[in-house]
Amino acid sequence: MTVLFPNPATAPYPPLPESLAGRSHADRLRLRRFGTQVEDLEVNFAANRPDLITDVLACCTLPHADRDLLWNLPVGKRIECLLSLIALAGTTDMDADLRCSHCGLSVEVSLTLDELLESGRVVNCEEVQIRLAAGVRRFRRPTGRDQLTWLAQTHSDEASCAAAMIASLALDDTDVAAVDLESALDEFDPLLRAALRVVCPDCGYEAEHELDLAGMALAQLQRAQASLLAEVHLLASRYHWSEAEIFAVPEWRRAHYLKMLQPESLS
């Protein structure tokens, strides 16, 4: 099987993510691992995705970030932060289940997290520039706030929806009908629409698959929340501690208690 991902890189990802460069006060922000603190249990994974991502990042930034800053981050940067949280949990690869559109074979592809993160860091710009016959046209990279706004809008068809989205990102007068913004974003914001070309090992058919990286990361974070709930339940049932008392214990000590309880929980 041949798997191609845009902007592959081999540089290792640091144990803590780099600062959110270019933002007011963001140079002091760092991400902590999700699934360790009581506020992680308050995240509602049934919420709409823009709100959910903002809630996750809000509780995992140290010190706590202003929510306006998180809403105004480019979508690609928000996805990068989600992938960073997965990396902080010790994950090195993400598996994507794909299906060949020619023969229907189910294909599992393993993606290296370092390469995914590096592909999003290659481009660090606020604008997307597209060269048209009438000249270069400029667009903003979409933000979490844009996604929330688009979610609340209704349109008669997919074409009018796409046109409205493109128009809302334009920084100058542009004929949106002539703009292939999706292709431009592949270059300027590769994590936004992560395109993966896969050759089917059965029939040899090669096709492009679009990956939902944010959805894949959120699924792992939801599992981390479920694991934290199970840990709280075990400690409460054995030691009769309240939730507040459990989280008053440092994480490393909770881990020791849980390790000692493991044989008992299996009996």
C-alpha positions, 0 to 999 in steps of 0.5 A: 500500500502506498500512502502519501500525506502532504508536507511529510516531515521527520522532525520529532515533536517536542514533549510540550507544544510550541506557543500559539505564536502571533497572539496576544499573551499566547506566547505564555500558553501551554497545553496540559494532558486531557483526562487528568483534572476534574474540569475535564469531566465537565466537557460535554462531548455531545455539544456541537463541534466548534463549542466542543473544541473550544471547551476542550482547549479552554480547560487544557491551556495553562494558564487558562486562555481567554476564550475569544483567543481560542475562538479566533484561532485558525481551524487548522491551529485548533486541530493542531492543538487537539493533535498535540493533546493526543501526543501528550497522552503518549499516542504516536500514531492514529489509525484511520479506517478507509474504504476503497471506492472501487472494490469496497475493501476496508483499509486501515491506514496508520498515520504518524502523529509527528508527521501530521503535526509537522504538516500543519506547522509548515505554513504559518500565515494568516492569509490565503492568497489565490492567483486569478486572471484578475490578479491575486485575491486574499482570504482569511484562514477560517477560524473556530468563530467562523465555523460557529457562525456557519453552523447557525446559517441555512442555505438552499443548496450546497453551492450557495452555502460554499459561496457564502462561506468563501465570501465571508473569508474574502479580504477584497472584492472577489468573484467567489464563483471563480475561486477554488478555495479548497485547493488553496487551503490544502496548501495554506492550512493542510490540517483543515482538509487532510487529504490522503492518497491511498492505493488499495492493496487488493485492486490497486485503485488509487483514490484520495480520502479526506480525513476528519482529524478533529473527529479522530482526536476528539474520539480519543479525548472522549475515551480519556474522559471515560477512563477518568470517570472509571478511575473516579468511580473505583477510588470512590467505591474503595476509599469512599472519597468524594469527587472533590477529595479524589481530585485534591490528591495529586495525579501521580498519587492517584495513579499509585492508588489505582495501581494498588487497587488493580488486582482487587478490581479484577477479582 
